[in-house]
Amino acid sequence: MKNKIKMFAASSAVMMMALPALVSAAFAAPTGTGLPAGSITSIITNIMNWLLMLVGIIGVIGFAIAGILYLTAAGDDTAIERAKSAMMYSIIGVIVAIIGVVVIQAVQGMLGGSSTTY
């Protein structure tokens, strides 16, 4: 068990050290190759924005389903508790998605050099 934890920590450290080199390896694709012309940073940002949008949509749908569960509980204590926990988890999911978007925008502004507010 200790070896697995040490191996995980070591591989995580290596990945964290290699990440700046990967992000700064942005290049312009040669013309006529059919490859996307975006940088690695913009591709990663677009993927993260898409995933956070998906989490937000799933959270809102979960919130609606939790409301329906609460309305149809008809006084059953276990159903009410299940609906309350589902509502809590969906609210947490929406909050995480909003915080994720804010963090991505803040980091992109700080590292991109396009913002003067930081």
N, C-alpha and C positions, 0 to 999 in steps of 0.2 A: 504494500500500500504506500509506504514512504517513497519507494522508487518511482511509482507512478506520479506521485505529487511532485517529486523533484524533476522528473522528466517533463511534466506539464509546465512547471514554473520555468524551466530552462528553455523550452520551446516557445513559451509565451514571451520571454525576454528577448529571444532572438528575433521573433516576429516584430516586436515593438521597436527594436533597433533597426530593422530592415524597412519598416514602413515609411519613414521619411525619404529614404532613397527611392522607394517605389513611387511615391507621390511626386517627387521632384523630377522623375524621369519622363515628364510630359514632353511630347514632341509633336510636330506637325506631320501628319501623314502625307506621303508623296501623292501628288495628284494623279488621277487616272487608275488608282489601284482598287477603288471601291471600298476602302477602309474608312471608318468614321474619322472625321477631322478633329474631334474633341480631345482634350487632354485627359489624363488619367484622373486628375482632380475633379474635373467636371463630370466625368462618367460616374465616379464614386458618389459625388453629390447628388446626381440625378437618381441613382439607385436608392440612396438613403431617403431622398424625398419621396420616391414612389413607395417604398416600404412603410414610411411613416404615414403616408396618406392611406395606405391599405389598413394599417393598424387603427387609424382614426375612424375610418368607415366601419370596420368591424366593431369598434367600441360603441359607435352610435347605434348600430343594428342591435348589439347586445343590450344596450340601454333600453331600446324599444321592447325587446323580447322580455327583459326583466320587468318592465312596466306591465306588460300583458300577463306575465306570471303572477305579479302582485295583485292585479285586478281579479284574476280568476282563482285566487287562493281560497276564497269563500270561508275565511276564518280558520283554515287549517294551519296550525302553528309551524309545522315542518315546511309546508309550501311557502309560507310567508318568510321564514328564515332563508330558504333557498332563493327566493326572489330578491330579498335584501342583499344577500351575498353576491348574487349575479349582478345586481345594480352597482354594488360597490366595486366589483372587478371591472365592469365596463366603464365606470367613471375613472378609475385608475388608468385604464387603457387609453382613454381620451386625453387625460392629463399627461401621460408619458409621451403620446404622439405630439402634443403641443410643445412640451418641453424639448423634445427631440428636434422639432423644426426650429425653435428659438436657438438651441445650441448650435445647430448646423449653420444657421445664418450668422450667428456671432463669430464662430470660428472662421467661417469663410470671409467675413469682413475683416477680422484681425489678420489672418494669414494672407489674404489676397491683396492687401494694401490699398483697397479701393475705398475704405471707410476712414473718415477723419474723426469719428466719435470715440474711438478707443484710444 
